[in-house]
Amino acid sequence: MASPDTGGTRRAASYAKMLNTGFVICHKQRAKANVVESMSLIGDNTNIKQNESKFAVKSALDLGLDDKNIQFVDIGTGGLSAQELADRNTHGVPLEKIESMIASHA
């Protein structure tokens, strides 16, 4: 599921939840009105293992993105500890789960 812009994010998230799938947001840089200079897809890869990225790449190619422009960027923890991430967590993910997620990607 993809939202063409940030304005459609809630709608895309709602449909993705109903369809039990993930979603991405399209971030477009415009050179001028109605001219897209570049576009990035922003998505949550929390539950995607490294070897499962094939679906995301296929989706990007289906959207017409050039394969040399497809990158997966992992922002990591931003230097925050598991406890600090748990304190900021709004989804009720237990501290132990956050610790195991960090450990599995170390």
N, CA and C of each residue as an Amber inpcrd file, in Angstrom:
protein
   318
   0.8560000  -1.1500000   0.0000000   0.0000000   0.0000000   0.0000000
   0.9100000   1.2220000   0.0000000   0.5980000   2.1940000  -0.8390000
   1.4310000   3.3950000  -0.9200000   0.5680000   4.6380000  -0.8310000
   1.0400000   5.6030000  -0.0890000   0.4110000   6.9150000  -0.0410000
   1.1890000   7.8170000  -0.9900000   0.5060000   8.4770000  -1.9200000
   1.2120000   9.3050000  -2.8900000   1.8520000  10.5500000  -2.2920000
   1.4510000  10.8960000  -1.0740000   2.0180000  12.0530000  -0.3890000
   1.6710000  11.9490000   1.0860000   2.1860000  12.8630000   1.8790000
   1.9430000  12.7800000   3.3210000   0.4770000  12.9900000   3.6720000
  -0.2550000  13.6900000   2.8240000  -1.6760000  13.9220000   3.0890000
  -2.5040000  12.6490000   3.0890000  -2.0530000  11.6340000   2.3860000
  -2.7980000  10.3750000   2.3070000  -2.3100000   9.3040000   3.2580000
  -1.4380000   9.6740000   4.1740000  -0.8130000   8.6930000   5.0600000
  -1.8280000   7.9540000   5.9250000  -2.7510000   8.6770000   6.5330000
  -3.7430000   8.0070000   7.4040000  -4.6050000   7.0350000   6.6160000
  -5.0140000   7.4460000   5.4360000  -5.8470000   6.5820000   4.6040000
  -5.0740000   5.3190000   4.2080000  -3.8180000   5.4780000   3.7750000
  -3.0020000   4.3210000   3.3920000  -2.7770000   3.4010000   4.5870000
  -2.5180000   3.9720000   5.7510000  -2.3050000   3.1710000   6.9580000
  -3.5680000   2.3840000   7.3110000  -4.7170000   3.0170000   7.1520000
  -5.9840000   2.3610000   7.4510000  -6.2340000   1.1820000   6.5090000
  -6.0250000   1.4040000   5.2090000  -6.1930000   0.3200000   4.2350000
  -5.1760000  -0.7930000   4.4710000  -3.9350000  -0.4210000   4.7690000
  -2.8980000  -1.4230000   5.0180000  -3.2650000  -2.2870000   6.2170000
  -3.8170000  -1.6600000   7.2390000  -4.2250000  -2.4210000   8.4220000
  -5.3440000  -3.3930000   8.0690000  -6.3290000  -2.9230000   7.2960000
  -7.4350000  -3.7950000   6.8920000  -6.9430000  -4.9670000   6.0380000
  -5.9310000  -4.7070000   5.2070000  -5.4070000  -5.7290000   4.3110000
  -4.2530000  -6.5200000   4.9140000  -3.9100000  -6.1900000   6.1650000
  -2.8190000  -6.8560000   6.8780000  -1.5160000  -6.8150000   6.0750000
  -1.1440000  -5.6120000   5.6460000   0.0830000  -5.4250000   4.8860000
   0.7690000  -4.1430000   5.3360000   1.9500000  -3.9000000   4.8710000
   2.6680000  -2.6770000   5.2030000   2.3040000  -1.5640000   4.2340000
   2.8690000  -0.3880000   4.4690000   2.6390000   0.7130000   3.5380000
   3.8590000   1.6180000   3.5070000   3.9350000   2.3960000   2.4470000
   5.0130000   3.3670000   2.2840000   4.4120000   4.7270000   1.9770000
   5.2000000   5.7530000   2.2290000   4.8240000   7.1310000   1.9040000
   5.7680000   7.6170000   0.8110000   5.2230000   8.2300000  -0.2120000
   6.0470000   8.8060000  -1.2740000   6.4370000  10.2280000  -0.8830000
   7.7310000  10.4920000  -0.8620000   8.2300000  11.8430000  -0.5830000
   8.7960000  12.3780000  -1.8840000   8.1600000  13.4140000  -2.4120000
   8.5590000  13.9500000  -3.7160000   9.2540000  15.2950000  -3.5640000
  10.3540000  15.4530000  -4.2740000  11.0320000  16.7430000  -4.3780000
  10.6330000  17.3200000  -5.7330000  10.0600000  18.4810000  -5.7160000
   9.5890000  19.0770000  -6.9700000  10.5340000  20.1810000  -7.4470000
  10.8660000  20.1410000  -8.7370000  11.6740000  21.1930000  -9.3590000
  10.8270000  22.4510000  -9.5090000   9.5510000  22.2410000  -9.8640000
   8.5530000  23.3070000  -9.9480000   7.1940000  22.6290000  -9.9090000
   6.1460000  23.3940000  -9.9410000   4.8000000  22.8340000  -9.8440000
   4.5930000  21.7260000 -10.8740000   4.0790000  20.6010000 -10.4110000
   3.7580000  19.4400000 -11.2530000   4.9620000  18.7870000 -11.9120000
   6.1690000  19.0920000 -11.4720000   7.3790000  18.4540000 -12.0100000
   8.1380000  17.8100000 -10.8450000   8.1010000  16.4790000 -10.7830000
   8.7830000  15.7570000  -9.7110000  10.2390000  15.5430000 -10.1180000
  11.1320000  16.1030000  -9.3270000  12.5610000  15.9690000  -9.5910000
  13.0880000  14.6380000  -9.0710000  12.6480000  14.2530000  -7.8700000
  13.0290000  12.9670000  -7.3010000  11.9470000  12.5150000  -6.3370000
  11.9270000  11.2060000  -6.0890000  10.9270000  10.6630000  -5.1790000
  11.5790000   9.5990000  -4.3130000  11.2650000   9.6200000  -3.0380000
  11.7300000   8.5960000  -2.1020000  10.5150000   7.8940000  -1.5330000
  10.6420000   6.6100000  -1.2970000   9.6030000   5.8570000  -0.6160000
  10.0680000   5.6400000   0.8080000   9.2320000   6.0100000   1.7440000
   9.5680000   5.8930000   3.1520000   8.6460000   4.8480000   3.7610000
   9.2400000   3.8380000   4.3810000   8.4310000   2.7860000   4.9760000
   9.0730000   2.2430000   6.2320000   8.2900000   1.5280000   6.9860000
   8.7630000   0.9050000   8.2090000   9.2690000  -0.4870000   7.8790000
  10.5460000  -0.7180000   8.1120000  11.1080000  -2.0390000   7.8370000
  11.3340000  -2.8390000   9.1180000  10.6060000  -2.4800000  10.1710000
  10.7940000  -3.1190000  11.4720000  10.6720000  -4.6370000  11.3840000
   9.7010000  -5.1100000  10.6140000   9.4430000  -6.5470000  10.5740000
  10.0170000  -7.2210000   9.3340000  10.8440000  -6.5230000   8.5870000
  11.4280000  -7.0850000   7.3720000  12.8530000  -7.5270000   7.6690000
  13.1160000  -8.7830000   7.4370000  14.4780000  -9.2940000   7.5620000
  15.2350000  -8.9390000   6.2860000  16.5500000  -8.8940000   6.3600000
  17.3630000  -8.4730000   5.2350000  17.0620000  -9.2880000   3.9780000
  16.8450000 -10.5840000   4.1240000  16.5990000 -11.4310000   2.9560000
  15.1620000 -11.3310000   2.4520000  14.3190000 -10.5280000   3.0910000
  12.9270000 -10.3740000   2.6700000  12.6820000  -9.0540000   1.9370000
  13.7230000  -8.3540000   1.5800000  13.5540000  -7.0430000   0.9480000
  13.1320000  -7.1430000  -0.5120000  13.1040000  -8.3540000  -1.0570000
  12.7670000  -8.5500000  -2.4630000  11.4100000  -7.9240000  -2.8130000
  10.4100000  -8.0880000  -1.9520000   9.0860000  -7.5340000  -2.2130000
   9.1370000  -6.0140000  -2.3490000   9.8750000  -5.3570000  -1.4650000
   9.9680000  -3.8970000  -1.5120000  10.6630000  -3.4380000  -2.7860000
  11.7120000  -4.1510000  -3.1890000  12.4170000  -3.8000000  -4.4260000
  11.4950000  -3.9950000  -5.6190000  10.7680000  -5.1080000  -5.6650000
   9.8430000  -5.3560000  -6.7740000   8.7790000  -4.2670000  -6.8320000
   8.2560000  -3.8760000  -5.6790000   7.2420000  -2.8150000  -5.6440000
   7.7980000  -1.5020000  -6.1800000   9.0380000  -1.1760000  -5.8040000
   9.6640000   0.0550000  -6.2880000   9.8590000   0.0020000  -7.8000000
  10.2840000  -1.1420000  -8.3090000  10.4610000  -1.2840000  -9.7530000
   9.1200000  -1.1910000 -10.4740000   8.0700000  -1.7760000  -9.8810000
   6.7320000  -1.6940000 -10.4670000   6.2330000  -0.2530000 -10.5290000
   6.6930000   0.5740000  -9.5800000   6.3170000   1.9890000  -9.5820000
   7.1180000   2.8020000 -10.5960000   8.0930000   2.1520000 -11.2410000
   8.8740000   2.8300000 -12.2650000  10.1930000   3.3930000 -11.8000000
  10.6110000   3.0590000 -10.5810000  11.8980000   3.5580000 -10.1080000
  13.0350000   2.8000000 -10.7790000  14.1030000   3.4840000 -11.0830000
  15.2860000   2.8810000 -11.6720000  16.0130000   2.0900000 -10.5960000
  16.4220000   0.8530000 -10.9230000  17.0350000   0.0050000  -9.8930000
  18.3100000   0.5840000  -9.3040000  19.0250000   1.4280000 -10.0290000
  20.2430000   2.0100000  -9.4530000  19.9240000   3.1190000  -8.4470000
  18.6480000   3.5000000  -8.3490000  18.2390000   4.5170000  -7.3830000
  17.5580000   3.9300000  -6.1550000  17.4910000   2.6180000  -6.0670000
  16.8390000   1.9730000  -4.9270000  17.8700000   1.7070000  -3.8450000
  17.6320000   2.2550000  -2.6690000  18.5230000   2.0570000  -1.5330000
  17.7000000   1.7220000  -0.3060000  18.2420000   0.8660000   0.5290000
  17.6510000   0.6140000   1.8290000  18.5400000   1.2970000   2.8500000
  17.9740000   2.1990000   3.5890000  18.7330000   2.9440000   4.5720000
  18.2000000   2.5760000   5.9500000  19.0720000   2.0820000   6.7860000
  18.7020000   1.7220000   8.1470000  19.1820000   2.8350000   9.0620000
  18.2420000   3.5150000   9.6760000  18.6330000   4.6300000  10.5340000
  19.0880000   4.1610000  11.9040000  18.9290000   2.8840000  12.1730000
  19.3910000   2.3470000  13.4510000  18.6570000   2.9510000  14.6290000
  19.2910000   2.9440000  15.7660000  18.6520000   3.4300000  16.9880000
  18.8960000   4.9150000  17.1980000  19.7000000   5.5350000  16.3370000
  20.0060000   6.9530000  16.5210000  20.8270000   7.1970000  17.7680000
  21.5120000   6.1540000  18.2560000  22.3370000   6.2960000  19.4470000
  21.5640000   6.1500000  20.7430000  20.2700000   5.8620000  20.6510000
  19.4580000   5.7180000  21.8590000  19.5730000   4.3030000  22.4220000
  19.4890000   4.1990000  23.7180000  19.5070000   2.8840000  24.3590000
  18.1250000   2.2500000  24.2240000  18.0530000   0.9580000  24.5070000
  16.7720000   0.2610000  24.4600000  15.7690000   0.9120000  25.4150000
  16.2280000   1.3090000  26.5970000  15.3300000   1.9470000  27.5610000
  14.8110000   3.2790000  27.0240000  15.6890000   4.0720000  26.4100000
  15.2580000   5.3600000  25.8450000  14.2560000   5.1540000  24.7150000
  14.4880000   4.1320000  23.8900000  13.5330000   3.8250000  22.8250000
  12.1980000   3.3740000  23.4150000  12.2520000   2.5580000  24.4670000
  11.0210000   2.1030000  25.1240000  10.2590000   3.2760000  25.7230000
  10.9710000   4.2390000  26.2730000  10.3230000   5.4120000  26.8580000
   9.6030000   6.2450000  25.7950000  10.1340000   6.2420000  24.5810000
   9.5340000   7.0090000  23.4750000   8.4730000   6.2070000  22.7310000
   8.4130000   4.9090000  22.9720000   7.5520000   3.9780000  22.2620000
   6.0770000   4.2790000  22.5430000   5.2980000   4.4330000  21.4840000
   3.8590000   4.6920000  21.6490000   3.0190000   3.4830000  21.2500000
   3.6740000   2.3580000  20.9290000   2.9470000   1.1910000  20.4440000
   2.8570000   0.0710000  21.4710000   3.3630000   0.3020000  22.6680000
   3.2750000  -0.7110000  23.7130000   4.2250000  -1.8830000  23.5410000
   5.2970000  -1.7010000  22.7780000   6.2770000  -2.7690000  22.5950000
   7.0860000  -2.8910000  23.8830000   7.1300000  -4.0900000  24.4770000
   7.8520000  -4.2610000  25.7380000   9.3590000  -4.0160000  25.5790000
   9.9830000  -3.5670000  26.6350000  11.4200000  -3.3050000  26.6500000
  12.2100000  -4.5390000  26.1970000  11.8060000  -5.7110000  26.6700000
  12.5180000  -6.9420000  26.3110000  12.5030000  -7.1780000  24.8050000
  11.3910000  -6.8690000  24.1500000  11.2820000  -7.0340000  22.6940000
  12.1950000  -6.0410000  21.9770000  12.2360000  -4.8100000  22.4550000
  13.1100000  -3.8030000  21.8560000  14.5620000  -4.2260000  21.9930000
  14.9300000  -4.7410000  23.1790000  16.3000000  -5.2150000  23.3900000
  16.6410000  -6.3560000  22.4290000  15.6930000  -7.2840000  22.2280000
  15.9780000  -8.4070000  21.3350000  16.0490000  -7.9580000  19.8780000
  15.2490000  -6.9580000  19.5120000  15.3150000  -6.4230000  18.1400000
  16.6750000  -5.7700000  17.8890000  17.1410000  -4.9990000  18.8410000
  18.4520000  -4.3540000  18.6970000  19.5430000  -5.4180000  18.6130000
  19.4730000  -6.4250000  19.4700000  20.4830000  -7.4820000  19.4900000
  20.4800000  -8.2650000  18.1760000  19.3090000  -8.4680000  17.5780000
  19.2370000  -9.2610000  16.3360000  19.8070000  -8.4960000  15.1420000
  19.9410000  -7.1840000  15.2550000  20.4820000  -6.3780000  14.1600000
  21.8890000  -5.8810000  14.4480000  22.4580000  -6.3260000  15.5380000
  23.8100000  -5.8610000  15.9050000  24.8680000  -6.5550000  15.0880000
